[in-house]
Each structure stands twice: as structure tokens, then as C-alpha cells.
Amino acid sequence: MRKLLPLLSLILLAACGEKGSSESANSNSLNLIVEIDTVQIDPGEEHFIYLSNYLNTTSVSSDKKTLYNFNATVPELEVIDLDKLALSEVIKLENEGPTGIGAANAYIPMMDMTDNGDLYLNTWSYMIKLNAARDQVSKYWFTADSLKGDPITEEEKIYPEGLISDDGNFFFSTYGPVNNGPKQGIAIVNLSSMELQKVPMDIFEKIDKFSIVFSPEPNSKMAVTESVFFVPFENKILISSTAYNEVFTLDLSNGTVTQKSFHSELTDDAKKGNYEKRANSRENLFELNKEKLKEVTFGKLHFDDQNEKFWRFSRSLDRMIGDSAAYQSVLTIFDKDLSQLHEQQVNYFPMSSLSFFKDGSLYSYINMEDELGFVRIKPTYD
């Protein structure tokens, strides 16, 4: 199971339990030393790796040896060897015919690859599965007349941005109203039986109050919203947001959800929402977002399987220099049970959602003059 969210650019900034439980950590509990370098992927002599979609449709194999990058404009699947840091194969796909994946240049909110090589592409209407041999296509519709189990009404939908379990048996996403209002919870679909399990969660309603909205017409709107991250880990999904210093754990064995809240000595533990929420123009929306960005933002959890630790970066305003904002970057480290171990201010801040630990180093995508590269952060703990 892999990433959900759209890719952001990587930015390096100079430094300037149970429901209701809360934890903090002494910033001197670990002596952390990091080495940082940058590597570039060799595309070969006659190929340019597709970066125009900000690597929004990528998938990393569970062993972290392979990166798959889908290019809907051709269409084709680029296979990148992360050990050799080189493009190893380009798999040509078809839009039409018995093994076609759909209309050319269609917007694909989700792409995922299972361990057995099946390719999943989700459109706004249905999800496509192309098997490992690339000779058989299956389609899945997540509508009321296609699903069993928990009911989904005509006013509800299952959102296409989701992820597939490593074995290809389950699709995980979110559900909520078709038109307005926050999402309502997690949707789990058994792809063999097409049985739906809905797990209600209030995290989406909690973060909705931090949105900035511009409505140019009565039935349309633009919004700057908070993000929710899903991180598969063992037989659980860890769920967190950019707005709160907390993590929810969805246990897939029984469908229960627990919550752990944390305390930071270096940042606020939640956004305050001290900015205007209604914009009167597109330009005003972006101006208001500058004020929003001054409040704390929590990043995604990344698991270092070599050292059995989770990393999470957060960012908050450090000071204003004239009209310019200078930010501080904070790294928080947790053990595999999400007990907070350490936090410290650092001079690096990977904002890419294509970030993952491999061989004890955190890899984060960076565009290197229109070539695919990664910043690598390798920690040493004393």
C-alpha cells in the first residue's frame, strides 16, 4: 500500500495510544547526526523521464527497489531501478482495445502497483486493473448498485484517490458527500467480493474549519484545504493531518480506530485558524493562504524500517523579515509504536509526498533541471 496525496515540490529551508492520550519528548533524548546528498536517475540516452505531472502517479515497490512512474499522455509505465539509480524499462500501454486502459490523456487521480505486478489506475468513473502479463483488463465501479456490505447512498461517493493493498485484495479510500461538505470517513472495499466497509471518522470535519474558500458562482468554489495522510504499516493504516499533532490508527483486523495526541515544545500542537476564511477573488485566496501558511503544518509519517523509527517534519513561522516570512523546520521521531522519542529544529524540510526510507536513508523527490533526482538524508543515532 502506498501514497495517496499529490506530489509537492521538495523544499530545503534554512533553519532561522488510546483516544485522548498525549505524549511529549525531551529534545535531547537522541543524538542525531545526518548526512545529506543528492542523486540523479540515469534516464538512458533516448528517453526523458515523465515529470510533467509532478510524479503524482507513481508507486514504490514494498522492497523499495523499484519506482514505477505512469505517463498517461503516451501511455506508458517507466520502471526505475532504485538500487542502480537508472531507468531499467519502459512498458508501452494501449488506450483502446481489449487491453486498453481508457481514453488518452485522461486524468488519473490514483496509480498503484501490487507486489505481483498488477497495475491499478483510478479514474473519476471507475478503477482499472491491468494484470502483470498486460493481457487482461478488469474494471471496478464503486457505486451503490455495484457494492455490497455497508450501504452508500446516491448522495455519497467513494473518492478515487486511494491505495491498493500490497496483495491487491483491498482498495482503501475515503467516502463522503457528492457535492458539498467534508468527507465522512474511510472506505475499505474487498475487490473480490466488492463488499464495502465504512469507518466513520471526524478528522475530516475537524480540519474543514481551516479551509479558505472562494465561490465565484453559487454552484462552484475554489478552496485551500488541509491534507490528510494515509500511511500503511503492518496490518494498520496510520492517519494524520497537516492541522493537528496527532495520529489515528485504523486496525484492519477489526476495524477499530484509536487516537494518539502529541505535544511539541517547538511548535503549536494545532493550527489556530487566525486568518480570514472567505476570499473575494482568486488573487485574494492566494493572499489569505500566505497568512494560513504562517501557522504550524504537520507532515506525513515516514517509517525507517532499518532503524524502526518514524520521522515526521513540521513547519511553522520563525519570524518576519520585512514582508517575507522565515520558517523553522522541526523533525519529530517516534518509535514503531508511535511513542514520541525526540524533536529538534533542523535545516532541511522535504515537502515531497514522494518520500520514502530506503536502506536507512530518507529519499525525497527533487526536480534537477527537468531530470528526476532525490535528496537523501541518512541518519545516525547515538
N, C-alpha and C positions, 0 to 999 in steps of 0.2 A: 504494500500500500504506500502511496506516495503523495506528492504535494497536491494542494488544492488551488492555491492562490496565484493570481497573475504576477509575472515577474516584474520586479522593480530594479532600477539600476543600482549597482553597488557603489556606495559612497564611503570614503575613508575620511573621517573627520578628525582634525587635530584636537587634542584634549584642551581646552581652555579651562491529605488525611480525610479527615472527615469534614462534613459540611460545617463551616464555622471555625475550623482550626486555623491558626495563624502561626507563621514561623519567621524568624529573622536570623541573620548570621553575622558574626564578627568579621569585619573586613580583613583581619589579619590571620584568619584561620588557615589559609593556604598561602604558600609562597609560590606564586605563579610566574613563570618565565615563558615568553612566546618568541618564536622565530617566524617572520613573515617574508614570503617571497611570492613571485608571480610567475605563472607558467602559461604558455600558449599552446593551443591544439594545432597540430600539423594537419591541414586540410588536403594535402596532396597537391599535385601540380595543376589539375584541371577542374578543381571543384572549390566553390565558395560555400562555407557552412551557412545555413539559413539563420539569420539573426533578426530579420525584419519584424518578427512577431515577439521580440524581446525574450525569446526562449520560453514563451508561455505554454507551448505544447511539447514538453519534454518529460522523460521518465528515466530514473536511475535504477538500475537493477539492484536487487536486495543485497547482493555481494559487493556492490559499489565498484564493479569492474567495468561496467558499460553504461554509457549515456545514450539514450535514444532521443532523436530530435525530429519531429514531424513537420514537414513543409507542405501545407495544404495547397499552395499555388501550383505545384507541379503535377501530381502529388508524389512525394517520396519520403522515405524514412532513412535518416542518416544515423549510422551506428558508429559510435565513438569509443575507442578503447581508452579507458581512463588510466590503465597501467602504462601504456605506451604513449599516452597523450597524443593520439593521432586518430584521424578518421580511418576506420577499417573497412566500411562497406556502405554503399548507398543502395537501398532496396526500392525499386520502382514499383509504384502502385497504380491502380486504374480508378478512374472516376465512374465509368459506366461498365455494363456487362455483368456477368454472374458473380464476379469477384470485385465489382466496383464499390467504392466507399462513399459515393454520393456526388453531388454537384461540385464542379470545380470552384475553388476559392471560397468554399463555404466556411463560415465562422465556426470554429471548433472550440467550445469553452473548456473541454477536457480531453486529454490524451493520456493513456496509461498502457503499460506493458506488464504482463504477468511473467512469472518465472519460467513458464513453459513456452513463452514466445508469442502468446496471443496478444493482438493489438486491439485496444478499445478506443473508439473515438465517439465523443458525445456531441450531438448537435442540439439545437433548441427543440427538435421534434422527437428524436429517438437516439438510441445508442447503437453503434455498430461494433461488432466483433469480427475481426479478420484473423483466422487461425494461423498457427505458426508456419504451416505449409503455404499460406497465402492463396489457398484454393477453395475456401469456403467462407461465406459471409453470413452472420446471424444478426438479427435486429431485435432490439428490446424497446417497447413502449412503456413508459411509466405513467399510465393513465388509470382512471378508476375502473374502466372495463378490462384492463389488462392485468390488474393486480389482485391478489388475494390477501387475506390477513387483515391488518388494520385498515379501516376504510379511508379513502381520500375523496373529498368532495370535488364538485366541478369548480368551486371557488378556491381550491388548493392546487398546488403543483409541487412536484419534486424537481429541484433545481439541477441543471445539467453539470454544474461544477462539482465534481465529486472525485472519488477514487475507488479503485478496484482492489480487493484483497489479493495477496500475492498468488493464491491458488486459483483466482478467477471465479470463486464461488459467490462472492458478495459484492454489491455496489453500495457505497456509503456516500450519502449526500445530506442535503438539508431540505426541509419542506416548509411551506408557508403559503400565504395568500397569493393569488394570481396577480392581483393589481397592487394595492397599497398595503402598508403595514409591515412590521418586522417579521422575519422568519420565526417559526414556532418551535423547531427542534430538529433532531437528527432522523433521517430516513435510512433504514437498512433493508435492502432488497436481496433476497435469495434468488440468484439468477437462474437456478434450476427449477424451482417451484414457482417463481415470481410472487413470492409471499412477502408482504411489506410489514415491517415493524417500525412504528413511530415512537421516538423517545422525546417527549416534550422537554424543552429547556428554556429557561428565561434569560439566557445570556444575550440573545438577540434583542429582546425588549430592553434589557439594561443598557446596551450600547446605542440603541436607537436615539436616545435623548442627546447624544453628542453630535448628531448629523447636522450639516449645514445644507439647506435646501433652497433651490431656485426654481420657481414654477413659471415658465414663460407663458404657458397656456393652462387652462383648467385641468386638462387630462394628461399633462406631461410635466416632467420635472427632472432637474439635474440635482445630484446630491454628492457631497463629500462625506463619506461614512467611515466608521471604524471597521477593522478587519477581524475576522475570527479564523484562527488557525486550527487545523486538524493534524495531529502527529500520531501515526500508528506506532504502537510499542507493545511487543509481546502480544497478548490477547486483549489489548485495550486500545482505546483511542483517547489521546490527551487533547483537550480542547481549551484554548485560551484566546484572549482578545488583546487588541492594542490598547484598550482603555483601562484594564484592571490588572492588578498584581495578584493574580490567582490562576489556578488551573483546575479544570474539571476532568475527572477520569470516568470514561464510559467503559464498563466491564462488559465485553462482548459475550462472555459466558452466561451472564444472567440479565443483562440489560440495565443494571443499576448504575447510577451516577453519583459520584462523591466529589466533594469540592475541597480544595486546599487554598487558603489565602496566605500571602507572604507579606513581610514588612521590609522595606528598604530604608537604610539610613542615608541614602544618597539621592533618592528621588521621592516624589509623591507616590502613594500607593494606588492612585486612581486619577483620571482626568477630573478637572473641576467644572469644565464647561463654561468658563468665564469669557464667552465671546458671543457675538450675535449669531443666531441660528437661521435667520431668514435673509437671503440675498435678494437684491432687486435687479441684478443683471448678472450675466456670465462673468464679467470682469470683477464685480463685487464679490461673487462667490469665491474667486481665487484670492482676493484681498482678505476676506474673512478667514480663509483657510490658513493664511500666514499667521494669524493670531492663534488659531487652533493648534498649529504645529509647535507653538511655544510650550504647550502642555506636554506632560510625560507621554511617551509612546513605548509600549512594550512589544518586543519582537517575538519571533517564533522560537520554540524549543528545538534544539539540535542535540541528538544523542551521540556521544563519543563512545562507541562500543568497545574500543581498545582500553579506555580508562574508566568505563562505566560511570560516566557523568553526563548530565545535561548542561548545555550552555544556553543562555538567553541574553540578548543585548536589549538595552533600553536607552532611550534618548530623552533629554529634557533641556530646557533653556538654561544656559550657564550665565550669560549676561548679554546686554545690548551694547553694541559698539556703533554709536550713531543710530542710523536706521536699520543696521544689519544685526541679525541675531547670531550669537555664538552658542553652540550647543555642547553639552557634555555627553559622553558615551559611557555607559555603565555595563559591565559584564557581571552577570549573576550565574553562579554554578550550583547545581543541585546533584545529589546522588540519584541512583536509579529508582529510588523510592520517593523521589521528589522532596527529600529533606534538604533545606537550603543550607549550603556549606560556606558560601563565600560571595562577596561582591566587592568590586573595585572599579574606579574610574580608569578607562583605558583610552588610548589614542587611535583606535580603529573601530569601525562600525559597519559591518557588512549588512546591507539592506536588501540584498538579492534573495528572493524566495527560492531560487535555485542555489541553495546552500546545503551542504551535507558533509558529515565527517567520513573520511576515508583514510585508513591506516593511521589513525590518531591525529590527523590534520583536518581543519575545517576548510573546505573548498567553497568559494563563493564566486559566481559568475561575474566577469567583467568584460566589457567590450573594449578590445585593444585594436583601435583603428580599423574597425569593422571585421576583426578576427576574434574568434572565440578564445577567451582566456579565463584563468581562475586566479584569484588571490588565495594563497594557502596560509593558514595560521596554525602553527604547530606548538602545542603547549607542553611544558614540562612542569610537573608538580613536585614540590619538596614537602 
